[in-house]
């Protein structure tokens, strides 16, 4: 299965989530890539959309390889990938330095994306967490651990594509998984999309604005 772009993936994902229409749902996007997938889902379900800010903690020598992740909150939560840390030889001080830098970026994005917006309540609601794909699952796992502290009634993880191993690891952190394509091995997520541009801060803000507009007109 290949998706034209993130919007196409979101429309197809929304087809699989129709049963949640009419329930007390909040759609939670993992930016940046998840926002364009989450927007069609929020529209279809008539649900508000918000963000959960999480950042990969990449190896200093190979930033794309996650040695952990950190998620925003009153008490930020850090998840360590001990296998990557072990073979890389990264020490605690080096790990903490990268984690601090990523937390600063989370705070910047929080001010930029959500500053001035009315908070979307999560407690007691069905939280549908949406991303554009899951390879290793490290950042998503941190996001889910942070989300649990906000006490949703149910957590549904919804993605267009993911590796089977990552979904197996994440199943214990959620009540339900909706994945359109489960691959035995997943390289770059972008290989599942015909068009997969990097999203900008402006793209995230535009998606949030569109979701708020749809909510007002619902």
C-alpha positions in Angstrom: 0.0 0.0 0.0 1.3 3.4 -0.9 -0.3 6.7 0.1 -0.3 9.8 -2.2 0.5 12.0 0.7 -0.3 12.5 4.4 -3.7 13.9 3.7 -4.6 10.8 1.6 -3.3 8.6 4.4 -5.4 10.6 6.9 -8.6 10.1 4.8 -8.0 6.4 4.6 -7.2 6.2 8.3 -10.4 8.1 9.0 -12.4 5.4 7.2 -11.1 2.9 9.8 -12.0 5.1 12.7 -15.6 5.9 11.7 -17.0 3.9 14.7 -15.7 6.6 17.0 -17.9 9.3 15.5 -20.3 10.6 18.1 -18.1 9.5 21.0 -16.2 11.9 23.3 -13.0 11.9 21.2 -9.9 14.1 21.0 -7.5 13.6 18.2 -3.9 14.0 19.2 -1.3 14.6 16.5 2.5 14.0 16.9 4.1 17.0 15.1 5.3 17.7 12.7 4.4 14.9 10.4 1.4 13.7 12.2 -0.7 16.8 11.8 -1.6 16.4 8.2 -2.7 12.8 8.9 -4.6 13.8 12.0 -6.5 16.7 10.4 -8.8 14.5 8.1 -9.4 12.2 11.1 -10.5 15.1 13.3 -12.8 16.5 10.5 -14.4 13.1 9.9 -15.1 12.4 13.5 -16.1 16.0 14.3 -13.5 16.0 17.1 -11.1 18.6 18.4 -7.4 18.2 17.5 -4.4 19.0 19.6 -0.7 18.2 19.8 1.5 16.0 22.0 5.0 17.3 21.7 7.7 14.7 21.8 11.2 14.7 20.5 13.6 11.9 19.6 16.9 12.0 21.5 19.3 11.1 18.7 22.8 9.8 19.0 25.3 12.7 18.7 27.1 10.8 16.0 24.0 9.7 14.2 21.0 12.0 15.1 18.5 10.0 13.1 19.1 6.9 15.4 17.1 7.3 18.6 18.8 6.5 21.9 15.6 7.7 23.6 12.8 10.3 23.5 11.4 13.0 25.7 7.8 14.2 25.9 6.4 17.5 27.2 4.3 17.9 30.4 4.4 19.3 33.8 7.0 16.7 34.6 8.7 15.8 31.2 9.1 12.1 30.7 12.2 10.6 29.2 12.4 7.1 27.7 15.8 5.5 27.1 16.6 3.0 24.4 19.2 1.0 26.4 20.3 -1.2 23.5 21.3 1.8 21.4 22.9 3.5 24.4 24.8 0.3 25.2 26.4 -0.3 21.8 27.1 3.4 21.1 29.0 3.9 24.4 27.2 7.2 25.1 27.6 8.3 28.7 24.9 9.7 31.0 26.2 13.3 30.8 26.2 13.1 26.9 22.7 11.7 27.0 21.4 14.3 29.4 22.9 17.1 27.2 21.0 16.0 24.1 17.9 15.5 26.1 18.1 19.1 27.5 18.5 20.5 24.0 15.4 18.5 22.8 13.4 19.7 25.7 14.2 23.3 24.8 13.0 22.6 21.3 9.7 21.2 22.8 9.2 24.4 24.8 9.8 26.5 21.7 7.3 24.6 19.7 4.8 24.6 22.6 4.9 28.4 22.7 4.7 28.7 18.9 2.0 26.1 18.2 -0.2 26.3 21.2 0.5 29.7 22.8 -2.8 31.6 23.0 -4.9 28.6 22.0 -7.6 27.3 24.4 -6.3 24.0 25.9 -8.2 20.9 24.7 -9.2 18.7 27.7 -8.1 15.1 27.5 -9.1 13.6 30.9 -11.9 11.1 30.6 -12.0 11.2 26.7 -11.1 8.7 24.0 -7.6 9.9 22.9 -6.8 8.9 19.3 -3.0 9.4 18.8 -2.0 9.9 15.2 1.4 9.9 13.5 2.4 9.5 9.8 4.2 6.2 10.6 6.2 4.3 13.2 9.6 2.8 12.5 11.3 2.1 15.9 8.5 3.3 18.1 10.8 5.1 20.6 9.3 8.6 20.3 5.7 7.2 20.2 6.3 5.2 23.3 7.4 8.4 25.2 4.4 10.2 23.9 2.1 7.5 25.1 3.7 7.5 28.6 3.2 11.2 28.8 -0.4 11.0 27.6 -1.3 8.5 30.3 -0.6 11.1 32.9 -3.4 13.2 31.5 -5.9 10.3 32.3 -7.8 9.7 29.1 -10.5 7.1 29.3 -9.1 5.1 26.4 -6.0 5.4 24.1 -6.2 4.5 20.5 -3.0 4.5 18.4 -3.8 5.2 14.8 -1.2 5.2 12.0 -1.1 4.6 8.2 2.0 2.4 8.4 4.2 0.8 11.0 6.6 -2.0 11.6 5.2 -5.1 13.2 7.9 -5.1 15.9 7.2 -1.5 16.9 3.4 -2.2 17.2 4.1 -5.3 19.2 6.2 -3.2 21.6 3.5 -0.4 21.8 0.4 -2.6 22.3 0.9 -2.7 26.1 0.8 1.1 26.2 -2.6 1.5 24.4 -6.1 0.1 24.5 -6.3 -0.4 20.7 -4.1 -0.1 17.6 -5.3 0.9 14.2 -2.7 0.5 11.5 -3.5 0.3 7.8 -0.2 -1.4 6.8 1.9 -3.5 9.1 5.3 -4.3 7.6 7.8 -6.9 8.7 10.5 -4.4 8.2 10.1 -0.7 7.8 13.0 1.6 6.6 12.2 5.2 6.1 8.6 6.0 6.6 8.7 8.2 3.5 9.0 5.1 1.3 5.3 4.4 1.9 4.3 7.8 0.4 4.5 9.1 -3.1 4.9 12.7 -1.7 6.5 13.1 1.7 7.7 16.7 2.1 9.1 17.9 5.4 6.5 20.0 7.2 7.3 23.4 8.6 6.2 25.2 11.8 3.8 27.2 9.5 2.3 23.9 8.3 1.6 22.8 11.8 0.0 26.1 12.8 -2.2 26.1 9.6 -3.4 22.6 10.4 -4.4 23.6 13.9 -6.1 26.7 12.6 -8.0 24.5 10.1 -9.1 22.1 12.8 -10.3 24.9 15.0 -12.3 26.3 12.1 -13.9 23.0 11.4 -14.8 22.7 15.0 -16.5 26.1 15.0 -18.5 25.1 11.9 -19.5 21.7 13.1 
